[in-house]
């Protein structure tokens, strides 16, 4: 029986592309994919019977979705409210329960909200609270298991989170990924959110809130989204692959020419559309899955993301601006220094005196020679540096004692020695902790290091070439490390070169203070996991320029070159922090700016 011809289904190009995408997507639900296949078959077959036989389904199902599509087009394929008892919690109540999980739990509720405490707070039943949390995959204080990957083109783990955009109903998370590199969750979120372990839970609440509060996207939201993606591209850097996980973004916005820049010149955006808030939440949680290697006793950063989203969601109105967070672009290694040869206030004076152009240099390096020669302290130093500590973490004695086979008394004495060196902070009660690394701490350390280093370098220039043998040997190690492009060695040898200059100055107290600053800087570099592989040659050129100026007995120029190096290091290290909030002029305010005068010859052995 052929069946009666029904109303013909005529598809536009955009509708056909969307339906085909649903049938081929690995993240789309099976029910939606089947409806898409029914509509595509209805375009080819005039009768419901032929479509039913072709797909192996009932004629009633074909008739239902043919009629729904003809009446409402693509929107008719969405799920509609089913008959039955109306829900006891409307959208406003559900949104209130979800946002309430971002606030601190009440006294006596342990460390996180429970269904019992939330029910007492909102006046709902425990079953209702539990149902809301299960529906939107929200579980305060619990480590939700990570499900299987749905979008197979997404990376296994995020390298860095470079952008977050929430504008109901649109949710966008932009991440970068490196092939074959496993990045911890703290490092992935650190650039944008800090080391916030609650980030997956907060993002789940944000997506659920956006789905509840927004029904349709507007042109203003899409315009804000395009501007957001432009800034994300700048933050990711040229040539990077940016994976954009979205919910609520229409297909035409993903295919807009403005969001597909030229590969190799601008970052390439790879779109991944989640069909539901739950799917977006699951993929986000998998991308930011906690790393089992992180120390359990590590103290997390302040919940900046949670506090910011809590403020935005509680004051949200349909006319409110989108919630957007974009990572600060990382500067290149050869970023011009504040007082470099091209933009220094003394550049005119230097050119007027006929001074040759200075070599471009990069940024600071790391570990120097230890100032405590006790073998136990040296063993502890290496263990602490290899212990994957984070800023502010307490260094516990028991695990180190078990690992090194020493008594806790010996470990405690060694940690105190490291604290006296400046490598660790001494807490009340005798405990020690990894120093905090903030923009203020970096500026404080480098301001003192720059001033003291310039003094020591001028002193070395006064002593003559015969005293430069230790520095020459250290410079040879720097050049060897640069030839091998060895990140660990270039960090070690560069600070050894600087410490060798400090000891050569024959100012014992100043040299000892400089080496203590080196020990603290070494810890800063380890905590931030600074990478200088691309700057090995520039570091060698920088040290060579300082050494040549000292060999020529030019103390002013050697001190200037050293200051240029330090200033670039300050800017690069601060850029690695989650919050790049240091004004460029603040460094000049703290450390001053070197100046040359016309009446002072550049070739003078030392300042008058």
Buried (B, 14 or more C-beta within 10 A) or exposed (E): EEBEEBEEBEBEEEBBBBBEBBBEBEBBBEEBBBBBBBBBBBBEBBBBBBBBBBBEBEBEBBBBBBBBBBEEEBEBBEEEEEEEEEEEBEEEBBBBBBBBBBEEBEEEBEEBBBBEBBBBBBEBEBEBBBBBBEEBBBBBBEEBEBEEBBBEEBBEBBBBBBBBBBBBBBBBBBBBBBEEEEBBBBBBBBBBBBBBBBBBBBBBBBBBBBBBBBEEBEEEBBEBBEBBBBBBBBBBBEEBBBBBBBBBBBEEBBEEEEBEBEEEEBBBBBBBBBBBBBBBBBBBBBBBBBBEEBBEEBEBBEBBBBEBBBEBBEEBEEEEEBBBBBBBBBBEBBBBBBBBBEEBEBBEBBEEBEBEEBBBBBBBBBBBBBBBEEEBBEBBBEBBBEBBBBBBBBBBBEBBBEEBEBEEEBBBBBBBBBBBBBBBBBEEEEBBBBBBBBBBBBBEBBBBBBBBBBBBBBBBBBBEEEBBEBBEEBBEBBBBBBEEBBBEBBBBBBBBBBBBBBBBBEBEEBBEBBBBBBBBBBBBBBBBEBEBEEBBBBBBBBBBBBBBBBBBBBBBBBBBBBBBBBBBBBBBBBBBBBBBEBEEEBBBEBBBBBEBEEEBEBEBBEEE
